[in-house]
Amino acid sequence: MYHRIRDLREDKDLTQREMGEILNCSQRVYSNYERGDLDIPTDILIKLAIFHNTTTDYILGLSDQRTR
C-alpha cells in the first residue's frame, strides 16, 4: 500500500531501522507502515514528507508529483 515510502527510503540508502530512529519508532512499526499493515499516523506522515522533501499527497498516492 505504501510502496512509495519504501522507494523513498531506498533512494536514500537507509534501512528500516534507520528510518525508525529518524521517526522515533521501532523497525517493526516502520516495516508495518511500508507493508500497509498499519495506517501511517498523521504526524508520521508529515515527518516523512518533510524528511523526503515531498508531499503527503505523493506518499498517499494521490499525486504523482514527487517533489514539492
C-alpha positions as CSV (number, residue, x, y, z in Angstrom):
1,M,0.0,0.0,0.0
2,Y,2.7,2.5,1.0
3,H,5.3,1.3,-1.5
4,R,6.3,4.9,-2.1
5,I,7.8,5.3,1.4
6,R,9.9,2.2,0.7
7,D,11.1,3.6,-2.6
8,L,11.9,7.0,-0.9
9,R,13.8,5.2,1.9
10,E,15.8,3.1,-0.6
11,D,16.6,6.1,-2.7
12,K,18.5,7.5,0.3
13,D,20.1,4.1,1.1
14,L,18.5,3.9,4.5
15,T,17.5,0.8,6.4
16,Q,14.1,0.4,8.0
17,R,15.9,0.6,11.4
18,E,17.4,3.9,10.4
19,M,14.0,5.3,9.3
20,G,12.5,4.1,12.6
21,E,15.2,6.0,14.5
22,I,14.5,9.1,12.5
23,L,10.8,8.8,13.1
24,N,11.2,7.7,16.7
25,C,9.6,4.3,16.2
26,S,10.8,0.7,16.0
27,Q,12.0,-1.0,12.9
28,R,9.0,-3.3,13.2
29,V,6.5,-0.5,13.3
30,Y,8.1,1.2,10.3
31,S,8.1,-2.1,8.4
32,N,4.4,-2.3,9.1
33,Y,3.9,1.1,7.6
34,E,5.7,0.1,4.4
35,R,3.7,-3.1,4.1
36,G,0.4,-1.3,4.8
37,D,-0.3,-3.4,7.9
38,L,-0.6,-0.2,9.9
39,D,-2.0,3.1,8.8
40,I,0.6,5.9,9.0
41,P,-0.4,8.4,11.7
42,T,-0.7,11.9,10.5
43,D,2.3,13.2,12.5
44,I,4.5,10.4,11.0
45,L,3.1,11.1,7.5
46,I,4.1,14.8,7.9
47,K,7.6,13.9,9.2
48,L,8.1,11.5,6.2
49,A,7.0,14.2,3.7
50,I,9.3,16.8,5.2
51,F,12.3,14.4,5.5
52,H,11.9,13.2,1.9
53,N,11.1,16.7,0.6
54,T,7.8,15.5,-0.9
55,T,4.1,15.9,-0.2
56,T,1.8,13.8,1.8
57,D,-0.3,13.5,-1.4
58,Y,2.6,11.8,-3.1
59,I,3.2,9.4,-0.3
60,L,-0.5,8.6,-0.2
61,G,-0.7,8.0,-3.9
62,L,-3.0,11.0,-4.6
63,S,-0.4,12.7,-6.7
64,D,2.5,11.6,-9.0
65,Q,4.4,14.8,-8.4
66,R,7.3,13.7,-6.2
67,T,8.8,17.0,-5.2
68,R,7.2,20.0,-3.5
